[in-house]
Amino acid sequence: MHLRCCAHILNLIVSDGLKDLHESVVAIRNAVKYVKSSLSRLDRFKRAVEHEKLGNNGFVVLDVPTRWNSTYLMLESAVKLRKAFDQMEEEDGHCVNYFKESNNEKKRIGPPLLNDWENANVFIRFLSTFYDITLDFSASLHVISNIYFKSWCTIFNQLTSLSTERDPLVSRMAVSMKQKFDKYWKGLDKTNNLLIIAVFFDPRYKFSYVKWRFDAFYGVT
């Protein structure tokens, strides 16, 4: 299996789990859009960053909505500057008016509230592992079985663990993603047999460990 195919499947899995965060993400995205929409607004934002002593030059990125990994980076940068966004909302009348405007005949979502920032922190904590795995997949143009197997185990463990989280948002996301994971990767009929053979020949993995892993995934011995 080509690692870029793995990256595509991982994107489908993660995207399916993020539906519950839609409005919180949009609220923060709109705040970032406002800041980056003109040089004067960006300058005011940078002054707010300095005033709040956030130790950042005001750099914040705008995501591509169809790419969850770019949304991850946007939220990661935005939450660090939350106090500056709050100050803009309190002191910048244009910012207040921006969120009162209509967007396609609907009120523009935002500004981000406490719950939105809390959801963003959940998103970041939840997806940091998946983001790192995506980087591993995307960095290679070749079939590398050890990367696939290691990442595969990490995803399985992460989703299994997070499915039982007390936070209902986290558990819902994990359950949704686990269902998509099972659709693409659960079952020997959905796995490249050559990949399985390659893992057994990798000297870094003991036979007993690999056997235990496949038993956990597939319920086979």
C-alpha positions in Angstrom: 0.0 0.0 0.0 1.4 3.4 -1.0 1.9 5.7 2.0 0.1 8.5 0.3 -3.0 6.2 0.1 -2.6 5.7 3.8 -2.5 9.5 4.3 -5.7 9.8 2.3 -7.5 7.2 4.4 -6.3 8.9 7.6 -7.7 12.2 6.3 -11.1 10.5 5.7 -11.0 9.0 9.2 -10.1 12.3 11.0 -12.5 14.4 8.9 -15.4 12.1 9.8 -14.7 12.6 13.5 -14.7 16.4 13.5 -18.3 17.2 12.6 -19.2 18.0 16.2 -16.6 20.8 16.3 -17.9 22.6 13.1 -19.3 25.8 14.6 -16.4 26.3 17.1 -13.9 25.9 14.3 -15.8 28.3 12.0 -16.0 30.9 14.9 -12.3 30.9 15.3 -11.7 30.8 11.5 -13.8 33.9 11.2 -11.8 35.7 13.9 -8.6 34.8 12.1 -10.1 36.0 8.8 -11.0 39.3 10.3 -7.5 39.8 11.7 -5.8 38.9 8.4 -8.3 40.8 6.1 -6.3 44.1 6.2 -2.9 45.4 7.3 -4.5 47.9 9.8 -6.4 45.1 11.5 -3.3 42.9 11.6 -1.4 45.8 13.2 -4.1 46.3 15.8 -3.9 42.6 16.5 -0.2 42.6 16.9 -0.5 45.5 19.4 -3.0 43.4 21.3 -0.5 40.5 21.4 2.2 42.9 22.7 -0.2 44.4 25.3 -1.1 40.9 26.6 2.6 39.9 26.6 1.9 36.7 24.7 5.5 36.4 23.5 4.4 36.1 19.9 4.7 38.4 16.9 1.0 38.0 16.1 1.6 35.3 13.6 -1.6 33.3 13.0 -2.5 31.1 10.1 -5.7 30.7 8.2 -6.7 27.2 7.3 -8.0 25.5 4.2 -11.4 24.3 5.4 -11.2 21.0 3.5 -7.9 20.1 5.1 -8.1 19.2 8.7 -4.3 19.3 9.2 -4.3 23.0 8.2 -7.2 23.5 10.6 -5.2 21.9 13.3 -2.3 24.4 12.7 -4.7 27.3 12.6 -6.2 26.4 15.9 -2.8 25.6 17.5 -1.6 29.1 16.6 -4.9 30.8 17.5 -5.4 29.4 21.0 -2.0 30.8 22.0 -3.2 34.2 21.1 -6.7 33.9 22.6 -6.3 36.9 24.9 -5.4 39.1 21.9 -8.5 38.0 20.1 -10.6 38.8 23.2 -9.1 42.2 23.4 -9.9 42.9 19.7 -13.5 42.0 20.4 -13.7 44.3 23.4 -11.9 47.3 22.0 -12.3 47.2 18.2 -15.8 48.4 17.1 -15.1 47.1 13.6 -14.6 43.6 14.9 -17.9 43.7 16.7 -19.7 44.9 13.6 -17.9 42.2 11.5 -19.6 39.5 13.5 -23.0 41.2 13.2 -22.8 41.1 9.5 -24.7 38.6 7.4 -22.9 35.9 5.4 -25.1 34.4 2.7 -28.1 35.8 4.5 -27.1 34.2 7.8 -25.4 35.9 10.7 -21.6 35.3 10.6 -20.6 32.7 13.1 -18.6 34.1 16.0 -16.9 35.7 17.7 -15.4 32.6 19.5 -16.8 32.1 23.0 -15.2 30.3 25.9 -16.8 27.0 24.8 -15.3 27.5 21.3 -11.8 27.9 22.7 -12.3 24.9 25.0 -13.4 22.8 21.9 -10.3 24.0 20.1 -8.1 22.8 22.9 -9.8 19.4 22.7 -9.2 19.4 18.9 -5.5 20.1 19.3 -5.0 17.5 22.1 -7.0 14.9 20.2 -5.3 15.4 16.8 -1.7 16.0 17.7 -0.9 12.3 17.3 -2.8 12.0 14.0 -1.0 15.2 12.7 2.4 13.6 13.4 1.4 10.4 11.6 0.2 12.3 8.6 3.6 14.0 8.4 5.3 10.6 8.4 3.0 9.3 5.7 3.3 12.4 3.5 7.1 12.6 3.8 7.7 9.4 2.0 7.0 8.5 -1.6 7.8 4.9 -1.1 6.3 1.9 0.6 7.8 1.6 4.1 6.1 -1.2 6.0 7.6 -0.3 9.4 6.1 3.3 9.2 2.8 1.9 8.2 2.7 -0.7 10.9 3.9 1.6 13.7 1.4 4.3 12.7 -1.4 1.7 12.3 -0.8 0.5 15.9 -0.7 4.1 17.2 -4.0 5.0 15.6 -5.7 1.9 16.8 -4.5 2.4 20.4 -5.4 6.1 20.4 -8.9 5.6 19.1 -9.5 2.7 21.4 -8.4 4.7 24.4 -10.2 7.9 23.5 -13.4 6.1 22.9 -13.8 5.6 26.6 -12.9 9.2 27.6 -15.1 10.9 30.1 -15.3 14.0 27.9 -18.4 13.2 25.8 -17.0 15.3 22.9 -13.8 13.4 22.8 -15.5 10.0 23.1 -18.0 10.8 20.3 -15.2 11.9 18.0 -13.2 8.8 18.8 -16.1 6.4 18.2 -16.9 8.1 14.9 -13.3 7.8 13.8 -13.0 4.2 15.0 -16.0 3.3 12.8 -14.3 4.8 9.8 -11.0 3.1 10.8 -12.7 -0.3 10.9 -14.2 0.4 7.4 -10.9 0.8 5.8 -8.4 -1.1 8.0 -10.2 -3.6 10.2 -10.0 -7.1 8.7 -7.5 -9.2 6.8 -9.4 -8.8 3.6 -8.7 -5.0 3.8 -5.0 -5.3 4.3 -2.2 -5.9 1.8 -0.8 -9.3 2.5 2.6 -8.3 1.3 2.6 -5.6 4.0 1.9 -8.2 6.7 4.7 -10.4 5.4 7.1 -7.5 5.3 6.4 -6.7 9.0 7.3 -10.2 10.0 10.6 -9.9 8.3 11.4 -6.5 9.9 14.1 -7.3 12.6 12.9 -4.4 14.8 9.6 -6.3 15.6 9.7 -9.6 17.5 7.3 -12.2 16.2 5.4 -12.4 19.5 4.7 -8.7 19.4 3.5 -8.7 15.8 1.3 -11.7 16.5 -0.2 -10.1 19.5 -0.9 -6.9 17.5 -2.7 -8.7 14.7 -4.6 -10.7 17.2 -5.8 -7.5 18.8 -6.7 -6.0 15.4 -8.3 -9.0 13.8 -9.1 -11.4 16.5 -6.9 -14.1 14.9 -4.1 -16.2 16.2 
